Amino acid sequence: MTPEMKELASKLEDTTQSLYDLALVIYNLEDTTPPDTIPENISTLINHLRSLPKISKKVNEPISQDVLEYVEQGRNPDVYARQFSELVQKDNQYVHGKFLAMENFQQTLAEEIISAYPHLKNDVDDILAQGSK
């Protein structure tokens, strides 16, 4: 992660925390709450929100449209990343299995050709050597 992305992530966390703090103060509002608590929290939130555009202009990382739609639906992008990673691992295992099956088939076919046509052994060995490069 680039330093700009780390800074942006940090500011987003600060902004989220400010929203949470403000909601908490409002939810727990009592007569004993100091009168300047809400304005202070609003001021902090506004300062965090003002800093976001400046930092975001420094970031040139593309964000997948799928991730943006996921977030717009109110879902956690970490869940998207985990699901995507699991899908890639599953597909990778599937392709790796097919690759191993083809290697085994190639070896079996080569052995059968050599047993049926022993005079082609050198040619089969050459073909197998070229395939392993």
Accessible surface in RSA format (square Angstrom, percent):
REM  Atomic radii and reference values for relative SASA: ProtOr
REM  Chains: A
REM  Algorithm: Lee & Richards
REM  Probe-radius: 1.40
REM  Slices: 20
REM RES _ NUM      All-atoms   Total-Side   Main-Chain    Non-polar    All polar
REM                ABS   REL    ABS   REL    ABS   REL    ABS   REL    ABS   REL
RES MET A   1   157.20  81.4  81.91  54.2  75.29 179.3  91.82  78.1  65.38  86.6
RES THR A   2    52.00  37.0  47.73  48.4   4.28  10.2  49.47  66.4   2.53   3.8
RES PRO A   3   101.68  74.1  94.97  86.6   6.72  24.4  97.26  80.3   4.42  27.5
RES GLU A   4    63.99  36.7  63.07  47.7   0.93   2.2  10.67  20.6  53.33  43.5
RES MET A   5    48.92  25.3  48.25  31.9   0.67   1.6  47.27  40.2   1.64   2.2
RES LYS A   6   124.07  60.5 117.92  72.4   6.14  14.6  63.80  57.4  60.26  64.2
RES GLU A   7    70.27  40.3  63.47  48.0   6.80  16.2  31.68  61.3  38.59  31.5
RES LEU A   8    28.61  15.9  28.61  20.5   0.00   0.0  28.61  20.1   0.00   0.0
RES ALA A   9    37.63  34.6  33.41  51.6   4.21   9.6  36.98  52.1   0.65   1.7
RES SER A  10    53.54  45.2  50.96  68.0   2.58   5.9  24.80  52.8  28.74  40.3
RES LYS A  11    60.04  29.3  60.04  36.8   0.00   0.0  22.27  20.0  37.77  40.2
RES LEU A  12    86.52  48.2  86.03  61.5   0.49   1.2  86.23  60.6   0.29   0.8
RES GLU A  13   121.47  69.7 113.93  86.2   7.54  18.0  44.12  85.3  77.36  63.2
RES ASP A  14    55.66  39.0  52.03  51.8   3.63   8.6   7.77  18.3  47.89  47.8
RES THR A  15     8.38   6.0   8.38   8.5   0.00   0.0   8.38  11.3   0.00   0.0
RES THR A  16    87.14  62.0  86.73  87.9   0.41   1.0  62.35  83.7  24.79  37.5
RES GLN A  17    94.06  52.6  92.26  67.4   1.80   4.3  39.53  84.1  54.53  41.4
RES SER A  18     7.55   6.4   3.83   5.1   3.72   8.6   3.61   7.7   3.94   5.5
RES LEU A  19    94.06  52.4  90.17  64.5   3.89   9.8  90.41  63.5   3.65   9.8
RES TYR A  20   128.75  60.1 123.16  70.1   5.59  14.5  92.23  69.3  36.52  45.0
RES ASP A  21    51.84  36.3  51.33  51.1   0.51   1.2  12.66  29.8  39.18  39.1
RES LEU A  22    23.54  13.1  23.54  16.8   0.00   0.0  23.54  16.5   0.00   0.0
RES ALA A  23    58.09  53.4  48.84  75.4   9.25  21.0  54.82  77.2   3.27   8.7
RES LEU A  24    79.07  44.0  76.57  54.8   2.51   6.3  78.41  55.1   0.66   1.8
RES VAL A  25    30.34  20.0  24.68  22.3   5.66  13.6  29.67  25.8   0.67   1.8
RES ILE A  26    91.28  51.9  83.07  61.9   8.21  19.8  83.07  59.8   8.21  22.3
RES TYR A  27   185.67  86.7 157.35  89.5  28.32  73.7 116.33  87.4  69.34  85.5
RES ASN A  28    76.44  52.7  65.87  63.7  10.57  25.5  26.78  64.4  49.66  48.0
RES LEU A  29    95.67  53.3  71.94  51.5  23.73  59.6  71.94  50.5  23.73  63.9
RES GLU A  30   114.43  65.7  98.38  74.4  16.05  38.2  39.01  75.5  75.42  61.6
RES ASP A  31   154.92 108.5 118.68 118.1  36.24  85.7  40.43  95.2 114.49 114.2
RES THR A  32   118.91  84.6  90.44  91.7  28.47  67.8  83.83 112.6  35.08  53.0
RES THR A  33    33.53  23.9  17.36  17.6  16.17  38.5  13.64  18.3  19.90  30.1
RES PRO A  34    77.27  56.3  70.15  63.9   7.12  25.9  74.84  61.8   2.43  15.1
RES PRO A  35   129.98  94.7 103.75  94.6  26.23  95.4 115.62  95.5  14.36  89.3
RES ASP A  36    74.56  52.2  72.16  71.8   2.40   5.7  35.57  83.7  38.99  38.9
RES THR A  37    29.77  21.2  28.21  28.6   1.56   3.7  24.01  32.2   5.76   8.7
RES ILE A  38    45.47  25.9  45.29  33.7   0.18   0.4  45.29  32.6   0.18   0.5
RES PRO A  39    76.05  55.4  68.92  62.8   7.13  25.9  72.31  59.7   3.74  23.3
RES GLU A  40   101.21  58.1  95.83  72.5   5.38  12.8  41.26  79.8  59.95  48.9
RES ASN A  41    29.00  20.0  27.90  27.0   1.10   2.7   1.32   3.2  27.69  26.8
RES ILE A  42    71.15  40.5  71.15  53.0   0.00   0.0  71.15  51.2   0.00   0.0
RES SER A  43    56.34  47.6  52.00  69.4   4.34  10.0  27.80  59.2  28.54  40.0
RES THR A  44    61.34  43.6  59.00  59.8   2.34   5.6  36.43  48.9  24.91  37.7
RES LEU A  45    17.69   9.9  17.69  12.7   0.00   0.0  17.69  12.4   0.00   0.0
RES ILE A  46    71.48  40.7  71.21  53.0   0.27   0.6  71.46  51.5   0.02   0.1
RES ASN A  47    84.59  58.3  77.47  74.9   7.13  17.2  25.08  60.4  59.52  57.5
RES HIS A  48    34.46  18.8  33.65  23.4   0.81   2.1  21.48  22.1  12.98  15.1
RES LEU A  49    85.71  47.7  78.45  56.1   7.26  18.2  78.79  55.3   6.92  18.6
RES ARG A  50   159.77  67.1 149.33  76.1  10.44  24.9  56.75  77.6 103.02  62.4
RES SER A  51    21.68  18.3  21.01  28.0   0.67   1.5  21.47  45.7   0.21   0.3
RES LEU A  52    28.97  16.1  28.83  20.6   0.14   0.4  28.97  20.3   0.00   0.0
RES PRO A  53    69.59  50.7  65.63  59.8   3.96  14.4  69.59  57.5   0.00   0.0
RES LYS A  54   143.81  70.2 136.47  83.7   7.34  17.5  92.09  82.9  51.72  55.1
RES ILE A  55     8.86   5.0   8.86   6.6   0.00   0.0   8.86   6.4   0.00   0.0
RES SER A  56    49.59  41.9  40.13  53.6   9.46  21.8  26.80  57.1  22.79  31.9
RES LYS A  57   165.38  80.7 137.69  84.5  27.69  65.9  90.06  81.1  75.31  80.2
RES LYS A  58   115.64  56.4  94.45  57.9  21.19  50.5  67.56  60.8  48.07  51.2
RES VAL A  59    26.17  17.2   9.78   8.9  16.38  39.5  11.42   9.9  14.75  40.0
RES ASN A  60   136.97  94.5 105.05 101.5  31.92  76.9  39.22  94.4  97.76  94.5
RES GLU A  61    80.52  46.2  66.83  50.6  13.69  32.6  11.54  22.3  68.98  56.3
RES PRO A  62   128.12  93.4  97.46  88.8  30.66 111.5 108.98  90.0  19.14 119.0
RES ILE A  63   102.12  58.1  77.60  57.8  24.52  59.1  80.75  58.1  21.37  58.0
RES SER A  64    57.65  48.7  39.24  52.4  18.41  42.4  40.14  85.5  17.51  24.5
RES GLN A  65   108.74  60.8 101.59  74.2   7.15  17.0  48.99 104.3  59.76  45.3
RES ASP A  66    80.05  56.1  75.47  75.1   4.57  10.8  11.20  26.4  68.84  68.7
RES VAL A  67    33.77  22.2  33.77  30.6   0.00   0.0  33.77  29.3   0.00   0.0
RES LEU A  68    72.01  40.1  71.51  51.2   0.50   1.3  71.69  50.3   0.32   0.9
RES GLU A  69    78.49  45.1  77.71  58.8   0.77   1.8  20.93  40.5  57.56  47.0
RES TYR A  70    19.19   9.0  17.48   9.9   1.71   4.5  17.43  13.1   1.76   2.2
RES VAL A  71    71.84  47.3  64.22  58.1   7.62  18.4  64.22  55.8   7.62  20.7
RES GLU A  72   144.53  83.0 105.96  80.2  38.57  91.8  48.21  93.3  96.31  78.6
RES GLN A  73   119.53  66.8  84.49  61.7  35.04  83.4  41.06  87.4  78.47  59.5
RES GLY A  74    71.63  88.3   0.00   N/A  71.63  88.3  36.77 100.9  34.85  78.1
RES ARG A  75   117.72  49.4 107.06  54.6  10.66  25.4  35.56  48.6  82.16  49.8
RES ASN A  76    77.55  53.5  66.47  64.2  11.07  26.7  24.30  58.5  53.25  51.5
RES PRO A  77    59.25  43.2  55.66  50.7   3.60  13.1  55.90  46.1   3.36  20.9
RES ASP A  78   104.43  73.2  98.90  98.4   5.53  13.1  26.54  62.5  77.89  77.7
RES VAL A  79    43.73  28.8  43.58  39.5   0.15   0.4  43.66  37.9   0.07   0.2
RES TYR A  80    45.06  21.0  44.92  25.6   0.13   0.3  35.00  26.3  10.06  12.4
RES ALA A  81    58.01  53.3  50.59  78.1   7.42  16.9  54.60  76.9   3.41   9.0
RES ARG A  82   134.69  56.6 128.23  65.4   6.46  15.4  58.52  80.0  76.17  46.2
RES GLN A  83    84.34  47.2  78.97  57.7   5.37  12.8  28.90  61.5  55.44  42.1
RES PHE A  84   111.59  55.8 106.88  66.2   4.71  12.3 110.89  67.2   0.70   2.0
RES SER A  85    51.16  43.2  46.65  62.3   4.50  10.4  27.47  58.5  23.68  33.2
RES GLU A  86    93.10  53.5  88.11  66.7   4.99  11.9  37.41  72.4  55.69  45.5
RES LEU A  87    93.46  52.0  89.66  64.1   3.80   9.6  92.87  65.2   0.59   1.6
RES VAL A  88    74.14  48.8  72.91  66.0   1.23   3.0  73.53  63.9   0.61   1.6
RES GLN A  89   107.25  60.0 105.13  76.8   2.12   5.1  32.85  69.9  74.41  56.4
RES LYS A  90   135.47  66.1 131.39  80.6   4.07   9.7  83.26  74.9  52.20  55.6
RES ASP A  91    72.64  50.9  72.26  71.9   0.37   0.9  23.15  54.5  49.48  49.4
RES ASN A  92    97.98  67.6  92.34  89.2   5.64  13.6  13.62  32.8  84.36  81.5
RES GLN A  93   134.03  74.9 122.85  89.8  11.17  26.6  42.24  89.9  91.78  69.6
RES TYR A  94   142.05  66.3 131.54  74.8  10.51  27.3 108.45  81.5  33.60  41.4
RES VAL A  95    91.30  60.1  91.18  82.5   0.12   0.3  91.18  79.2   0.12   0.3
RES HIS A  96    99.94  54.6  96.35  67.0   3.59   9.2  66.52  68.6  33.42  38.9
RES GLY A  97    35.93  44.3   0.00   N/A  35.93  44.3  30.08  82.5   5.85  13.1
RES LYS A  98   115.22  56.2 110.71  67.9   4.51  10.7  66.60  59.9  48.62  51.8
RES PHE A  99   114.71  57.4 109.32  67.7   5.39  14.0 114.20  69.2   0.51   1.5
RES LEU A 100    78.59  43.8  78.48  56.1   0.11   0.3  78.48  55.1   0.11   0.3
RES ALA A 101    59.18  54.4  48.42  74.7  10.76  24.5  54.47  76.7   4.72  12.5
RES MET A 102   123.24  63.8 121.56  80.5   1.68   4.0  91.83  78.1  31.41  41.6
RES GLU A 103    79.41  45.6  74.01  56.0   5.40  12.9  26.88  52.0  52.53  42.9
RES ASN A 104    99.11  68.3  96.98  93.7   2.13   5.1  24.70  59.4  74.41  71.9
RES PHE A 105   119.36  59.7 113.74  70.4   5.62  14.6 118.71  72.0   0.64   1.8
RES GLN A 106    74.71  41.8  71.62  52.3   3.09   7.4  25.64  54.6  49.07  37.2
RES GLN A 107    88.32  49.4  87.95  64.3   0.37   0.9  36.64  78.0  51.68  39.2
RES THR A 108    74.29  52.8  74.24  75.3   0.05   0.1  49.70  66.8  24.59  37.2
RES LEU A 109    83.28  46.4  80.53  57.6   2.75   6.9  83.05  58.3   0.23   0.6
RES ALA A 110     6.03   5.5   3.80   5.9   2.22   5.1   5.67   8.0   0.35   0.9
RES GLU A 111    97.03  55.7  90.83  68.7   6.19  14.7  35.95  69.5  61.08  49.9
RES GLU A 112   106.16  60.9 104.12  78.8   2.03   4.8  32.61  63.1  73.54  60.0
RES ILE A 113    56.22  32.0  54.38  40.5   1.84   4.4  56.11  40.4   0.11   0.3
RES ILE A 114    40.92  23.3  39.89  29.7   1.04   2.5  39.89  28.7   1.04   2.8
RES SER A 115    83.68  70.7  51.83  69.2  31.85  73.4  51.08 108.8  32.60  45.7
RES ALA A 116    66.48  61.1  35.57  54.9  30.92  70.3  45.36  63.9  21.12  55.9
RES TYR A 117   118.58  55.4 118.03  67.2   0.55   1.4  70.50  53.0  48.08  59.3
RES PRO A 118    92.37  67.3  82.24  75.0  10.13  36.8  82.84  68.4   9.53  59.2
RES HIS A 119   147.07  80.4 110.94  77.1  36.13  92.4  91.51  94.3  55.57  64.7
RES LEU A 120    60.48  33.7  60.44  43.2   0.04   0.1  60.48  42.5   0.00   0.0
RES LYS A 121   100.87  49.2 100.87  61.9   0.00   0.0  73.52  66.2  27.36  29.1
RES ASN A 122   113.40  78.2 110.93 107.2   2.47   5.9  25.76  62.0  87.64  84.7
RES ASP A 123    77.53  54.3  75.75  75.4   1.78   4.2  20.28  47.7  57.26  57.1
RES VAL A 124    13.61   9.0  13.31  12.0   0.31   0.7  13.61  11.8   0.00   0.0
RES ASP A 125    54.81  38.4  49.76  49.5   5.05  12.0  26.64  62.7  28.17  28.1
RES ASP A 126    83.52  58.5  81.21  80.8   2.31   5.5  19.64  46.2  63.88  63.7
RES ILE A 127   110.01  62.6 108.53  80.9   1.48   3.6 108.53  78.2   1.48   4.0
RES LEU A 128    40.41  22.5  34.87  24.9   5.54  13.9  35.08  24.6   5.33  14.3
RES ALA A 129    53.18  48.9  44.62  68.9   8.56  19.5  51.48  72.5   1.70   4.5
RES GLN A 130   124.15  69.4 109.87  80.3  14.29  34.0  30.98  65.9  93.17  70.7
RES GLY A 131    57.52  70.9   0.00   N/A  57.52  70.9  28.88  79.3  28.64  64.1
RES SER A 132    97.38  82.3  56.56  75.5  40.82  94.0  50.87 108.3  46.51  65.2
RES LYS A 133   203.40  99.2 136.36  83.7  67.03 159.6 116.84 105.2  86.55  92.2
END  Absolute sums over single chains surface
CHAIN  1 A    10915.0       9622.2       1292.8       6663.5       4251.6
END  Absolute sums over all chains
TOTAL         10915.0       9622.2       1292.8       6663.5       4251.6
